[in-house]
Amino acid sequence: MNLDKMISPQTIEQITNRIDIIDVVGEFVKLKKRGANYLGLCPFHNERTPSFTVSPSKEIYKCFGCGKSGNTITFLMEHEKYSYAEALKWLAQRYNIEIQETEVSDETRVIQQAAESLHAVNNFAQKFFAEQLLATEEGQSNAVTYLEERGYDLNTIEKFQLGYNPTQKNAFASVAIRQQFSQEILLKSGLVINRNDELIDNYRGRIIFPIHNTTGKIIGFGARVIGKPAAAGPKYINTPENEIYVKSKILYGAYFARHSIDKNNECFLVEGYTDVISLHQAGIENVVASGGTSLTIDQLRIIKKYTNNLTIIYDGDAAGIKAAMRGLDMALEEGLNVKLVLIPDNEDPDSYVKKVGASSFREFVAANKKDFILFQLDVLLKEAGNDITKRNVVVNQVAESLSRIHRAEDFSRRQAYIHECASILKIDEHGLINLVNKYINDRVNKDEKQRINKPETADVETADPFKGEDLLFQPDDAQEKNVLRVLLEYGLNQWNEEQTIAEYIFHELDQFSFDNAEMKNLYGVYRRHYEQGLNPSAKTLLYHENAAIRTLVVNVTMFPFELSRRWDEKLENIKVNDVDTSLQDVAMSLNYFKLRKIKRMFEQNQRDIEQTKDWNKLLQLMELHKQLKEEERKITDQLGTVIMK
């Protein structure tokens, strides 16, 4: 059996000990402190109100909207589509940890390679194209000359890792094959095409623009034709969609712009690669490009990770205006504040910044920002003219757009728009309010109808029964989940001078068992680790090799709410925070657990009594009934309430 290299357990332990989940997750999600935890918009699903919670003390994250949860490593695997090994290597590099490796089987190597192959071939291709651009006569005479004529300097070329694919039909393909990249991966990457059973370069004779994800990894390419071949094919060719390149989820330049967007609290959106590059070279770095496509929810979510303020800078011609207006409703739903700047005189951002300079460009943008909703209304009214029917259509279009501003925190903003639009349209403001509310109600009713008609299991993945809302837990599981929570949180603390809380829980549950198989498994894993002297906790089990164990630990220990510290201010001489209630928490959790189990035993015992015809067995069942009632009475006395009749 052939073996490959794998990161050693010692290195993994070093990495997990150094991890700062806020530092890592904050690289991709804009987080705000909320009590002991941090809150942000979930990067895994479309949401307008933050439900993505990160706990620095527990080193876990959970979205209480879509149910995604895990630790720092699983976050990188989910968000960046890394393999387990890739995520560890990313963390090791971030924390300057030297990686020690052990050996792993062929099976594991194949799994890892499947996730890494496209990244590997793209990285190799970028280096090849860069060398062809800067170190060959053809690259210098064709591509570098072209880029210099466009005003790009060497620093900009190197920053964006620009390259050149020679005109020879298989210049890249032949080198890639010699490097033993498989034909399957090369075709999937879009770097080559198969013509008459021969692999030839797809981007020959073109300037190459590498496309990066938000961590800087190359996930695809854009290729612009130059010279005489321009008439023979499309101006730009892009990577076909594959496992790592999905066009609707990409904004060109986001990796280079993310820090500047966050710092300036504003994102400039342009259409093309060269617009981004020219603005960066001019020192305007908070800019990304949509690639000439309509804006998508995923692209807007990338922007919203860093800012709520979006300024769209497009050409001032009819096509530019039309392109700018696409995606407005989605931007409003996302809660973005959208402004529009139209570049004059048949210019685009690339040419205009070169024409007037960075300072004048900034001044022009600041002075010519138009409110997007009011701009849209102005365009629609000009198109409608004096046609009453068309103007009625405009009123409905504007009302529908305004209905997208429906978050509670945006109420005042929506009302201000309604007032302004009613004035421009010369219609009754109250009537426009009613129309906007009608669209909101229609959408709510439609969503509710879809939710009711949606199969209950539609969002539940069979491979992971604990992914999603806590509603996935059956009623009988709630008490089992709570016992696991206190065991994970307090198990290593002392119950009394003689035993720990874990030992007390083990003793109390000797006569009971878990009905839920996954929870039973977690309880067993914890107990075995404890008895082996491994000091198990939520943190240690968070990195268990079993993914189901890791996911269950998160779902058991993570909650959407925490007690506000304002209660300490409101209640004089009483502190509700920073008070150790662990013993009471453990006692109540165990009591409710046992009451639930006793109720189940009652129900089964009652059925047995009704069905038995054996007098001796009936006497035994009646005695058991008596014992269960006595045990119930003891527990309810401790709780100070009667749970069951």
C-alpha positions in Angstrom: 0.0 0.0 0.0 1.4 3.4 -1.0 1.5 6.1 1.6 1.4 9.8 1.5 2.0 12.5 4.1 -0.4 13.7 6.7 -0.2 16.3 9.4 0.9 14.7 12.7 -1.3 14.7 15.8 1.3 16.8 17.7 1.0 19.5 15.1 -2.8 19.4 15.1 -2.7 19.8 18.9 -0.4 22.8 18.5 -2.8 24.4 16.0 -5.9 23.8 18.1 -4.2 25.3 21.1 -3.3 28.5 19.2 -6.7 29.0 17.4 -8.5 32.2 17.9 -11.9 31.7 16.4 -12.8 35.4 16.4 -9.6 36.2 14.5 -10.2 33.5 11.9 -14.0 33.8 11.4 -13.6 37.6 11.5 -11.5 37.3 8.4 -14.6 36.4 6.4 -17.6 37.7 8.5 -18.0 41.1 9.9 -18.6 40.4 13.6 -20.0 42.7 16.4 -19.6 42.0 20.1 -22.9 41.1 21.7 -22.4 40.2 25.4 -19.9 37.4 25.8 -20.4 36.3 22.1 -20.1 37.9 18.7 -22.8 38.2 16.1 -22.8 38.6 12.3 -24.6 37.8 9.1 -24.4 34.1 8.3 -22.0 33.4 5.4 -23.8 30.1 4.6 -27.3 31.4 3.8 -29.1 34.5 2.8 -30.3 36.5 5.9 -31.1 40.1 6.7 -31.0 39.9 10.5 -27.8 38.5 12.0 -28.2 35.0 13.5 -24.6 33.8 13.1 -23.2 33.5 16.7 -19.5 32.9 17.5 -18.5 32.0 21.1 -14.8 32.8 21.8 -14.9 31.0 25.2 -16.4 27.8 23.6 -14.5 28.2 20.4 -17.5 27.4 18.3 -19.9 29.1 15.9 -23.6 28.4 15.2 -26.1 29.9 12.9 -29.6 29.8 14.5 -31.1 30.5 11.1 -29.7 27.7 8.9 -28.2 25.5 11.6 -24.6 25.5 10.3 -22.2 25.0 13.2 -18.8 23.8 14.1 -15.3 24.9 15.1 -12.6 27.0 13.4 -11.4 24.2 11.3 -14.9 23.2 10.1 -15.6 26.8 9.3 -12.7 27.0 6.9 -13.7 23.6 5.4 -17.3 24.8 4.9 -16.6 28.4 3.8 -13.5 28.0 1.7 -14.2 24.4 0.6 -10.9 23.3 2.1 -10.1 19.8 2.9 -9.3 19.0 6.5 -5.6 19.1 5.7 -5.9 22.4 3.8 -7.7 24.0 6.7 -4.9 22.9 9.1 -2.2 24.1 6.8 -4.0 27.5 6.5 -4.1 27.8 10.3 -0.5 26.6 10.7 0.7 29.3 8.3 -1.4 32.0 10.0 0.1 31.1 13.5 3.6 30.3 12.2 3.5 26.7 13.3 5.9 24.3 11.7 4.0 21.3 10.2 5.2 17.8 11.1 3.8 15.0 9.0 2.9 11.4 9.4 1.8 8.9 6.7 -1.7 8.3 5.5 -3.4 5.7 3.2 -4.1 6.0 -0.5 -7.8 6.3 0.2 -7.3 9.5 2.3 -4.9 10.9 -0.2 -7.4 10.5 -3.0 -10.1 12.3 -1.0 -7.7 15.2 -0.2 -6.4 15.4 -3.8 -10.0 15.7 -5.2 -10.4 19.0 -3.2 -6.9 20.3 -4.0 -6.4 19.5 -7.7 -8.2 22.5 -9.2 -6.4 24.9 -6.8 -3.1 23.2 -7.7 -3.5 23.5 -11.5 -4.7 27.1 -11.2 -1.7 28.0 -9.1 0.6 26.3 -11.6 -1.1 28.1 -14.5 -0.7 31.5 -12.9 3.0 31.1 -12.5 3.3 29.8 -16.1 1.3 32.8 -17.5 3.2 35.3 -15.4 6.5 33.9 -16.7 5.3 34.1 -20.3 4.3 37.7 -19.8 7.5 39.0 -18.1 10.2 36.6 -19.3 9.6 35.9 -23.0 10.0 37.9 -26.1 6.4 37.3 -27.2 5.1 38.3 -23.8 7.1 41.5 -23.8 6.3 42.6 -27.3 2.6 41.7 -27.3 1.3 41.7 -23.7 3.6 44.0 -21.8 3.4 46.6 -24.5 -0.4 46.4 -24.5 -0.5 46.7 -20.7 1.9 49.7 -20.7 -0.2 51.4 -23.3 -3.2 50.9 -21.0 -1.2 52.7 -18.3 -0.4 49.7 -16.0 2.9 49.7 -14.2 5.0 46.7 -13.1 3.9 46.9 -9.5 0.2 46.7 -10.5 0.9 43.8 -12.9 2.6 41.8 -10.2 0.1 42.7 -7.5 -2.8 41.3 -9.6 -0.6 38.5 -10.9 -1.4 39.2 -14.5 -0.1 36.9 -17.2 -0.1 36.0 -20.8 -0.9 32.8 -22.7 1.2 32.6 -25.9 -0.4 32.2 -29.4 1.1 28.7 -29.8 -1.8 26.3 -29.7 -0.6 24.1 -26.9 2.1 26.1 -25.0 0.4 25.7 -21.7 -1.2 22.3 -22.3 2.1 20.6 -23.2 3.8 21.9 -20.1 0.9 21.0 -17.8 0.8 17.4 -19.2 4.5 17.1 -18.6 3.9 18.2 -15.0 1.4 15.2 -14.8 -1.8 17.2 -14.4 -4.6 14.9 -15.5 -6.6 15.6 -18.6 -9.8 15.5 -16.5 -8.6 18.3 -14.2 -7.2 20.4 -17.1 -10.5 20.3 -19.0 -12.5 21.0 -15.9 -10.3 24.0 -15.1 -11.1 25.5 -18.5 -7.4 26.1 -19.2 -7.5 23.7 -22.1 -10.0 22.3 -24.5 -10.2 19.0 -26.4 -10.2 19.5 -30.2 -9.9 16.3 -32.4 -8.5 14.4 -29.4 -5.8 16.9 -28.9 -5.5 19.2 -25.8 -5.0 22.9 -26.9 -4.8 26.1 -24.9 -8.1 27.8 -24.4 -6.7 31.3 -23.7 -4.0 31.5 -26.4 -3.0 35.0 -27.4 -4.7 36.6 -24.4 -3.9 38.6 -21.3 -4.7 36.5 -18.3 -6.5 37.9 -15.2 -6.3 35.5 -12.2 -9.5 35.5 -10.1 -9.0 35.1 -6.4 -11.3 34.1 -3.6 -11.4 36.2 -0.4 -8.4 34.3 1.0 -6.3 34.9 -2.0 -6.4 31.5 -3.6 -6.8 31.4 -7.4 -10.1 29.9 -8.3 -10.3 30.8 -12.0 -9.2 33.1 -14.8 -10.5 35.8 -17.1 -8.7 36.0 -20.5 -8.8 39.1 -22.7 -7.8 38.9 -26.3 -5.3 41.3 -27.7 -4.0 42.0 -31.2 -5.3 40.6 -34.5 -7.2 37.6 -33.1 -9.7 40.0 -31.5 -12.0 39.7 -34.5 -12.0 35.9 -34.4 -13.4 35.4 -30.9 -15.1 36.9 -27.8 -13.3 39.8 -26.1 -13.2 37.9 -22.8 -13.3 34.2 -21.9 -13.9 33.1 -18.4 -13.3 29.8 -16.4 -16.3 27.5 -16.7 -18.1 26.8 -13.5 -16.6 24.0 -11.4 -16.2 22.9 -7.8 -14.3 26.0 -6.8 -15.4 28.6 -9.4 -19.1 29.7 -9.3 -19.5 33.0 -11.1 -22.5 34.2 -9.1 -20.5 33.9 -5.9 -17.5 35.8 -7.1 -16.5 39.5 -7.1 -13.3 40.3 -8.9 -10.8 42.1 -6.7 -12.6 41.3 -3.4 -9.4 39.8 -1.9 -7.4 43.0 -2.6 -10.3 45.3 -1.6 -11.7 43.7 1.6 -9.6 45.6 4.1 -10.0 49.0 2.3 -13.8 48.4 2.1 -13.9 47.8 5.8 -11.7 50.8 6.6 -13.7 53.2 4.4 -17.1 51.6 5.2 -18.0 51.8 1.5 -17.6 49.5 -1.5 -17.3 50.8 -5.0 -18.8 48.4 -7.6 -17.7 48.5 -11.2 -18.2 46.2 -14.2 -14.8 45.1 -15.5 -11.4 43.8 -14.4 -9.5 46.7 -15.8 -11.8 49.2 -13.9 -10.7 47.5 -10.7 -7.0 47.4 -11.6 -6.9 51.1 -12.7 -8.6 52.3 -9.6 -6.3 50.3 -7.4 -3.3 51.7 -9.2 -4.7 55.2 -8.5 -4.9 54.4 -4.8 -8.7 53.8 -4.7 -8.7 50.3 -3.4 -12.2 49.7 -2.0 -13.4 48.6 -5.4 -14.7 45.2 -6.8 -16.2 44.2 -10.1 -19.3 42.1 -10.9 -17.7 40.9 -14.2 -20.5 42.5 -16.3 -23.2 40.2 -15.0 -26.4 41.1 -13.0 -25.7 41.3 -9.3 -26.6 38.2 -7.3 -27.5 37.6 -3.7 -24.2 35.9 -3.0 -22.2 38.8 -4.5 -24.2 41.3 -2.3 -23.5 39.2 0.7 -19.8 39.4 0.1 -20.0 43.1 0.1 -22.2 43.2 3.2 -19.5 41.2 5.1 -17.5 44.4 5.1 -20.0 47.3 4.7 -23.6 48.3 4.3 -22.7 51.1 1.9 -22.6 50.3 -1.8 -21.8 52.8 -4.5 -22.2 51.5 -8.1 -20.0 53.2 -10.6 -21.1 52.4 -14.2 -20.8 53.9 -17.6 -23.3 56.7 -18.3 -24.8 55.2 -21.5 -28.1 53.4 -21.7 -26.5 50.0 -21.3 -24.7 51.2 -18.2 -27.8 52.6 -16.6 -29.7 49.4 -17.3 -26.9 47.3 -15.9 -26.8 49.4 -12.8 -30.5 49.1 -12.1 -30.4 45.3 -12.1 -30.2 43.8 -8.7 -31.6 46.9 -6.9 -34.4 45.0 -5.2 -32.0 42.3 -3.9 -29.6 45.1 -2.6 -32.6 46.7 -0.7 -33.6 43.3 0.8 -30.0 42.9 2.0 -30.3 46.2 3.8 -27.6 47.9 1.7 -27.5 51.7 1.3 -27.1 51.9 -2.5 -25.8 55.0 -4.4 -25.2 55.4 -8.1 -22.5 57.3 -10.0 -22.6 57.4 -13.8 -19.3 58.2 -15.5 -19.9 60.9 -18.2 -18.8 61.4 -21.8 -18.7 57.8 -23.0 -16.0 57.0 -20.4 -15.8 54.1 -18.0 -14.1 54.1 -14.6 -10.9 52.7 -16.1 -10.5 55.5 -18.7 -12.0 58.3 -16.5 -9.6 57.8 -13.6 -6.7 57.9 -16.0 -8.1 61.0 -17.6 -8.8 63.1 -14.5 -6.5 61.5 -11.8 -7.3 59.9 -8.5 -8.1 63.1 -6.6 -10.6 64.4 -9.2 -12.1 61.0 -9.6 -12.8 60.8 -5.8 -14.3 64.4 -5.9 -16.5 63.4 -8.9 -17.8 60.3 -7.1 -18.5 62.2 -3.9 -20.3 65.0 -5.7 -22.4 62.9 -8.1 -23.7 60.1 -5.9 -27.4 59.6 -6.7 -29.8 57.9 -4.4 -30.5 54.6 -6.2 -34.3 54.5 -5.5 -34.9 58.1 -6.5 -32.7 57.6 -9.6 -34.7 54.6 -10.6 -37.9 56.6 -10.2 -36.6 59.4 -12.3 -35.6 57.0 -15.1 -39.0 55.2 -15.0 -40.9 58.5 -15.1 -39.0 59.7 -18.1 -39.7 56.5 -19.9 -43.4 56.7 -19.0 -43.9 60.3 -20.0 -47.5 61.4 -19.8 -49.0 58.0 -20.4 -51.3 57.3 -17.4 -51.1 53.5 -17.8 -47.3 53.6 -17.8 -47.2 55.9 -14.8 -49.5 53.5 -12.9 -47.0 50.8 -13.7 -44.2 53.0 -12.3 -46.1 53.6 -9.0 -46.4 49.8 -8.6 -42.8 49.2 -9.5 -41.6 51.8 -6.9 -43.9 50.4 -4.2 -42.7 46.9 -4.9 -39.1 48.1 -4.6 -39.8 50.0 -1.3 -41.5 46.9 0.1 -38.1 45.2 0.0 -37.0 47.6 2.8 -38.8 45.7 5.4 -36.4 45.1 8.3 -37.6 46.7 11.6 -34.4 48.8 11.9 -35.1 50.3 8.4 -38.6 51.4 9.1 -37.7 55.2 9.3 -35.7 54.9 6.1 -38.6 53.3 4.2 -41.0 56.0 5.5 -38.7 58.7 4.3 -38.5 57.1 0.8 -42.3 56.8 0.7 -42.7 60.5 1.6 -40.2 61.6 -1.1 -41.5 59.2 -3.8 -45.1 60.2 -3.2 -44.1 63.9 -3.6 -42.3 63.2 -6.9 -45.2 61.0 -8.2 -47.7 63.6 -7.0 -49.8 60.9 -5.3 -51.3 60.5 -1.9 -48.7 59.5 0.6 -51.1 57.3 2.6 -52.1 55.5 -0.5 -48.5 54.7 -1.3 -48.0 53.4 2.3 -51.0 51.1 1.8 -49.6 49.9 -1.5 -46.1 49.2 -0.1 -47.7 47.3 2.9 -49.8 45.3 0.4 -46.6 44.1 -1.3 -45.0 43.3 2.0 -48.0 41.3 3.1 -48.2 39.5 -0.2 -44.6 38.4 0.1 -45.0 37.3 3.7 -48.1 35.2 2.8 -46.3 33.7 -0.1 -43.3 32.8 2.0 -45.6 31.3 4.7 -47.5 29.3 2.1 -44.2 27.9 0.8 -43.1 27.1 4.3 -46.3 25.2 5.1 -46.2 23.3 1.8 -42.5 22.5 2.2 -41.7 18.9 3.2 -40.6 18.7 6.7 -37.4 16.9 5.8 -36.4 19.1 2.9 -33.6 20.9 4.7 -32.4 17.9 6.8 -29.4 16.1 5.5 -29.6 12.4 6.2 -25.9 12.2 6.8 -26.1 14.6 9.7 -29.3 14.3 11.8 -28.2 17.1 14.2 -27.7 19.8 11.6 -30.3 22.6 11.6 -32.7 24.2 14.1 -33.0 22.8 17.6 -36.5 21.9 16.5 -35.0 18.9 14.9 -34.6 17.4 18.4 -37.7 15.4 19.4 -39.4 16.4 22.7 -37.9 13.4 24.5 -34.5 14.5 23.5 -34.6 17.9 25.2 -33.8 16.6 28.6 -31.1 14.3 27.3 -29.5 17.3 25.5 -29.6 19.4 28.7 -27.8 16.7 30.7 -25.1 16.5 28.1 -24.8 20.3 28.2 -24.1 20.4 31.9 -21.8 17.4 31.7 -19.7 19.2 29.0 -19.8 22.6 30.7 -19.3 21.6 34.4 -18.2 17.9 34.4 -14.7 18.6 35.6 -15.8 20.9 38.4 -16.3 19.6 42.0 -19.8 18.5 43.1 -18.6 18.1 46.6 -15.3 17.3 48.4 -15.5 13.7 47.3 -16.6 13.7 43.7 -16.7 15.8 40.5 -19.9 16.8 38.8 -19.1 14.2 36.1 -18.9 11.4 38.7 -22.1 12.6 40.3 -23.9 12.6 37.0 -22.6 9.1 36.2 -23.9 7.8 39.5 -27.3 9.4 39.1 -27.8 8.0 35.6 -26.8 4.5 36.4 -30.4 3.4 36.4 -31.3 5.4 33.3 -30.3 5.4 29.7 -30.3 7.7 26.7 -32.9 6.9 24.1 -31.3 9.1 21.4 -28.6 7.0 19.8 -26.3 10.0 18.9 -26.6 11.5 22.4 -26.0 8.1 24.0 -22.9 7.8 21.9 -21.6 11.2 23.0 -22.4 10.4 26.6 -20.4 7.1 26.2 -17.5 8.9 24.5 -17.3 11.5 27.4 -17.4 8.8 30.1 -14.7 6.7 28.4 -12.5 9.8 28.0 -13.1 10.8 31.6 -12.3 7.3 33.0 -9.1 7.3 30.9 -8.0 10.5 32.6 -8.3 12.7 29.4 -10.3 15.5 31.1 -13.0 15.7 28.4 -14.8 19.0 27.8 -16.8 20.8 25.1 -13.5 22.2 23.8 -11.6 18.9 23.6 -14.5 17.0 22.0 -15.0 19.8 19.5 -12.0 18.4 17.7 -13.1 14.7 17.9 -12.4 12.7 14.7 -16.1 11.9 14.4 -18.0 14.7 12.7 -21.3 13.7 14.2 -19.8 14.1 17.7 -18.3 17.5 16.8 -21.7 18.8 15.5 -23.6 17.5 18.4 -21.2 19.2 20.9 -22.0 22.5 19.2 -25.7 22.0 19.1 -25.7 20.9 22.8 -23.7 23.9 24.1 -24.6 26.8 21.8 -27.6 29.0 22.5 -29.0 32.0 20.6 -29.5 34.2 23.7 -27.6 35.2 26.8 -28.5 37.1 29.9 -28.0 40.8 29.5 -25.7 42.6 31.9 -28.3 45.4 32.2 -30.1 43.2 34.8 -27.2 43.8 37.2 -27.7 47.5 36.7 -31.5 47.3 37.2 -31.5 45.0 40.3 -29.8 46.7 43.2 -27.7 44.6 45.4 -28.5 41.5 43.3 -26.1 40.1 40.7 -27.6 37.9 38.1 -24.4 37.6 36.0 -21.1 36.2 37.1 -22.9 34.0 39.7 -21.9 30.4 39.9 -25.2 28.5 39.4 -23.6 25.3 38.1 -24.7 23.0 41.0 -28.3 24.2 40.7 -28.1 23.8 36.9 -26.8 20.3 37.2 -29.4 19.3 39.8 -32.4 20.6 37.8 -31.1 19.2 34.5 -30.8 15.7 36.1 -34.2 16.0 37.8 -36.0 16.9 34.6 -34.2 14.2 32.8 -35.2 11.6 35.4 -38.8 12.9 35.5 -39.0 12.4 31.7 -37.7 8.9 32.0 -40.0 8.0 34.9 -43.0 9.3 32.8 -42.0 7.0 30.0 -41.6 4.1 32.5 -45.1 5.0 33.9 -46.6 4.8 30.4 -45.0 1.5 29.7 -45.9 0.1 33.1 -49.5 1.1 32.7 -49.7 -0.7 29.3 -48.2 -3.8 30.9 -50.8 -3.7 33.7 -53.7 -3.4 31.3 -52.4 -6.3 29.2 -51.2 -8.9 31.8 -53.4 -11.7 32.9 -50.8 -13.2 35.3 -51.6 -12.3 38.9 -48.1 -12.5 40.2 -46.8 -10.4 37.4 -49.6 -7.9 38.1 -48.5 -7.6 41.7 -44.9 -6.9 40.6 -46.1 -4.2 38.2 -48.2 -2.6 40.9 -45.2 -2.5 43.2 -43.2 -0.9 40.4 -45.9 1.7 39.9 -45.7 2.5 43.6 -41.9 2.9 43.5 -42.1 5.1 40.4 -44.6 7.4 42.1 -42.4 7.7 45.2 -39.4 8.5 43.1 -41.4 11.1 41.2 -42.6 12.7 44.5 -39.0 13.1 45.7 -37.9 14.8 42.5 -40.9 17.1 42.3 -40.4 18.1 45.9 -36.9 19.1 45.0 -38.1 21.1 42.0 -41.0 22.7 44.0 -43.5 21.8 41.3 -45.7 19.0 40.1 -44.9 18.0 36.6 -47.2 15.0 36.1 -50.6 14.0 37.4 
